[in-house]
Amino acid sequence: MHKKNIQTAGNSLKEAEKVLITVHGRGANARDILGLTSHLNVSGFALLAPEATNNTWYPHSFLANPEQNEPWLSSALELIKEVVGDVTKQGIASESIYFLGFSQGACLVLEFVSRYAQKFGGIAAFTGGLIGDKINEENYSGNFNETPIFIGTGNPDPHVPIERVKESVDILEKMNAKVYLQVHEGRPHTISPEEIKEANRVIFI
C-alpha cells in the first residue's frame, strides 16, 4: 500500500489561491514531475506531488484487469483523494484545483477525476487513458461542468494505444468536460514542447 509521501514546491497551501497536484509515471518520482512545472504557467500555485511507494502506482499495465493491479490501484486513488481533501480543508474550492500526470500518472489522474467529476481548474494528461482491460463506465459519476482537459499522446505509443485515448475522450466529453486532444504521429513516449505549449494555452492560462 502507498505511504503518504508528498513533495511540495511553489507557494504554501495557506498562501496559494490555486493548487496543482502532479502525478509521476512508472519508475519516476515526485521530484521528476515537479521539475516539469518550471515549464508551465503556474507561478503562485501550490505544487503538490505524491510519490508512489517503490516508484510505481500499480504493478501491471493500465490495460490489465483492474483486479491484477490491486490493492495498489485503489491505494493510489485513495492517496490522491486524501491529497485533494487536504487541499479543500484549506478552503480551496475544487475549481481552483488542477491536476497533471505523465504516462502511468496520467492514467491515474484521468481515472481519479472521472470517478469524482466536478468543476476542477483544469487537467493535463500527458499520454494516458482511463484504466482497465475494458472501460467500466459505472465507475464514473459527476459533471465536469466544462472543466478543460488536455490530453497529449503519441501514435503509436508503446504503452497507451490511441484507441483507448479516444475512448477516454468520448467518456470525458459525455461527462461535460471540454477536452483538447493533441496526437503526435510517430512521437516516442515522452512529453513534447508542443504539448507543454498547448497545456499552457488551454489549462494554465
C-alpha positions as CSV (number, residue, x, y, z in Angstrom):
1,M,0.0,0.0,0.0
2,H,1.2,3.5,-0.7
3,K,2.6,5.6,2.1
4,K,1.7,9.3,2.2
5,N,4.8,11.0,0.9
6,I,4.1,14.4,-0.6
7,Q,6.8,16.6,-2.1
8,T,5.9,20.3,-2.4
9,A,7.1,23.4,-4.3
10,G,5.7,26.8,-5.2
11,N,3.5,28.6,-2.6
12,S,2.3,27.1,0.6
13,L,-1.3,25.9,0.7
14,K,-2.1,28.7,3.1
15,E,-0.8,31.3,0.7
16,A,-1.9,29.9,-2.6
17,E,-5.2,30.6,-4.4
18,K,-4.6,27.7,-6.8
19,V,-3.2,24.2,-6.4
20,L,-1.6,21.8,-8.9
21,I,-1.4,18.1,-8.0
22,T,1.2,16.4,-10.1
23,V,1.4,12.6,-10.5
24,H,4.6,11.0,-11.8
25,G,5.0,8.0,-14.1
26,R,6.2,4.4,-13.5
27,G,9.8,4.4,-12.4
28,A,10.0,8.1,-11.7
29,N,9.4,10.1,-8.6
30,A,7.8,13.2,-7.2
31,R,10.8,15.5,-7.9
32,D,10.9,14.4,-11.5
33,I,7.3,15.5,-12.2
34,L,7.7,18.7,-10.1
35,G,10.6,19.6,-12.4
36,L,8.2,19.7,-15.3
37,T,6.3,22.6,-13.6
38,S,9.1,25.0,-14.4
39,H,7.8,25.0,-18.0
40,L,4.2,25.7,-17.0
41,N,2.4,28.9,-16.2
42,V,1.9,28.0,-12.5
43,S,3.6,30.9,-10.6
44,G,1.6,31.5,-7.5
45,F,0.3,27.9,-7.3
46,A,1.0,25.5,-4.5
47,L,2.5,22.4,-6.2
48,L,1.9,19.0,-4.6
49,A,3.5,15.7,-5.8
50,P,2.5,12.5,-4.1
51,E,5.2,9.8,-4.5
52,A,4.4,6.2,-5.3
53,T,5.9,3.6,-3.0
54,N,8.6,1.8,-4.9
55,N,8.1,4.4,-7.7
56,T,5.1,2.7,-9.3
57,W,1.4,3.3,-8.7
58,Y,0.3,-0.2,-9.8
59,P,2.3,-3.2,-11.0
60,H,0.8,-4.1,-14.4
61,S,-0.3,-2.2,-17.5
62,F,-3.2,0.1,-17.1
63,L,-4.9,-2.1,-19.7
64,A,-4.8,-5.1,-17.3
65,N,-7.9,-6.4,-15.5
66,P,-8.1,-3.9,-12.5
67,E,-8.0,-6.8,-10.0
68,Q,-4.5,-7.6,-11.2
69,N,-3.4,-4.1,-10.1
70,E,-4.9,-4.4,-6.7
71,P,-4.5,-3.4,-3.9
72,W,-2.1,-0.8,-5.3
73,L,-4.6,0.9,-7.7
74,S,-7.2,1.5,-5.0
75,S,-4.5,2.7,-2.7
76,A,-3.2,5.1,-5.3
77,L,-6.7,6.5,-5.9
78,E,-7.3,6.8,-2.2
79,L,-4.0,8.7,-1.7
80,I,-4.9,11.3,-4.4
81,K,-8.4,11.6,-2.7
82,E,-6.6,12.3,0.6
83,V,-4.4,15.0,-1.0
84,V,-7.5,16.7,-2.5
85,G,-9.1,16.5,0.9
86,D,-6.1,18.2,2.5
87,V,-6.4,21.0,-0.1
88,T,-10.1,21.6,0.3
89,K,-9.7,21.7,4.1
90,Q,-7.6,24.8,3.5
91,G,-10.7,26.4,2.0
92,I,-9.5,26.0,-1.6
93,A,-12.5,25.2,-3.9
94,S,-12.4,22.4,-6.5
95,E,-12.4,24.9,-9.4
96,S,-9.0,26.1,-8.1
97,I,-7.6,22.6,-8.0
98,Y,-5.6,21.4,-11.1
99,F,-4.1,18.0,-12.0
100,L,-1.2,16.9,-14.1
101,G,0.2,13.5,-14.8
102,F,2.5,11.7,-17.2
103,S,2.1,8.1,-18.5
104,Q,1.1,5.9,-15.5
105,G,0.4,9.1,-13.6
106,A,-1.7,10.5,-16.4
107,C,-3.8,7.3,-16.4
108,L,-4.2,7.6,-12.6
109,V,-5.2,11.3,-12.9
110,L,-7.8,10.6,-15.5
111,E,-9.2,7.7,-13.6
112,F,-9.4,9.7,-10.4
113,V,-11.1,12.9,-11.8
114,S,-13.6,10.7,-13.7
115,R,-14.6,8.9,-10.5
116,Y,-15.1,12.3,-8.7
117,A,-16.1,14.6,-11.6
118,Q,-16.8,18.2,-10.7
119,K,-15.7,21.6,-11.8
120,F,-11.9,21.5,-11.5
121,G,-9.5,24.2,-12.6
122,G,-8.0,22.0,-15.3
123,I,-6.4,18.7,-16.1
124,A,-3.3,17.9,-18.1
125,A,-2.8,14.3,-19.0
126,F,0.4,13.6,-20.9
127,T,0.0,10.2,-22.6
128,G,-2.8,8.4,-20.6
129,G,-6.3,6.9,-20.7
130,L,-8.9,5.5,-18.4
131,I,-7.9,2.3,-16.6
132,G,-8.9,-1.3,-17.1
133,D,-9.0,-4.1,-19.6
134,K,-12.2,-2.5,-20.7
135,I,-13.7,0.8,-19.6
136,N,-16.3,0.4,-16.9
137,E,-18.5,3.5,-17.1
138,E,-20.3,2.5,-13.9
139,N,-17.1,3.7,-12.1
140,Y,-17.6,7.3,-13.2
141,S,-20.0,9.8,-11.9
142,G,-20.5,13.6,-11.6
143,N,-20.3,16.5,-14.0
144,F,-17.1,18.3,-15.1
145,N,-19.0,21.5,-15.8
146,E,-16.8,22.3,-18.8
147,T,-13.5,21.7,-16.9
148,P,-10.7,21.9,-19.6
149,I,-8.8,18.7,-20.0
150,F,-5.8,18.5,-22.2
151,I,-4.6,15.0,-23.4
152,G,-1.5,14.7,-25.5
153,T,-0.3,11.4,-26.9
154,G,1.9,9.8,-29.5
155,N,0.7,7.4,-32.2
156,P,1.6,4.7,-31.9
157,D,2.6,4.8,-28.3
158,P,4.2,1.6,-26.8
159,H,2.2,1.8,-23.6
160,V,-1.0,3.7,-24.4
161,P,-3.0,2.8,-27.5
162,I,-4.6,5.6,-29.4
163,E,-7.9,3.7,-29.3
164,R,-8.0,3.8,-25.5
165,V,-7.2,7.5,-25.5
166,K,-10.1,8.2,-27.9
167,E,-12.5,6.0,-25.9
168,S,-11.5,8.0,-22.8
169,V,-12.1,11.3,-24.6
170,D,-15.6,10.2,-25.5
171,I,-16.4,9.4,-21.9
172,L,-14.9,12.7,-20.6
173,E,-16.9,14.7,-23.1
174,K,-20.1,12.8,-22.1
175,M,-19.4,14.0,-18.6
176,N,-19.3,17.6,-19.8
177,A,-15.5,18.1,-19.9
178,K,-14.0,20.4,-22.5
179,V,-11.4,18.1,-24.0
180,Y,-8.4,19.2,-26.0
181,L,-6.7,16.2,-27.7
182,Q,-3.3,16.5,-29.4
183,V,-2.0,13.4,-31.3
184,H,1.7,13.4,-32.4
185,E,2.3,10.8,-35.2
186,G,5.5,8.8,-34.5
187,R,6.4,10.6,-31.3
188,P,8.2,8.5,-28.7
189,H,6.9,8.0,-25.1
190,T,7.7,11.4,-23.8
191,I,6.4,15.0,-23.3
192,S,6.9,17.3,-26.2
193,P,7.4,21.1,-26.3
194,E,4.2,21.3,-28.3
195,E,2.2,19.6,-25.5
196,I,3.7,22.0,-22.9
197,K,2.7,24.9,-25.1
198,E,-0.9,23.6,-25.6
199,A,-1.3,22.8,-21.9
200,N,-0.3,26.4,-21.1
201,R,-2.7,27.7,-23.6
202,V,-5.8,25.8,-22.5
203,I,-5.2,24.8,-18.9
204,F,-2.6,27.1,-17.2
205,I,-3.9,30.3,-18.6
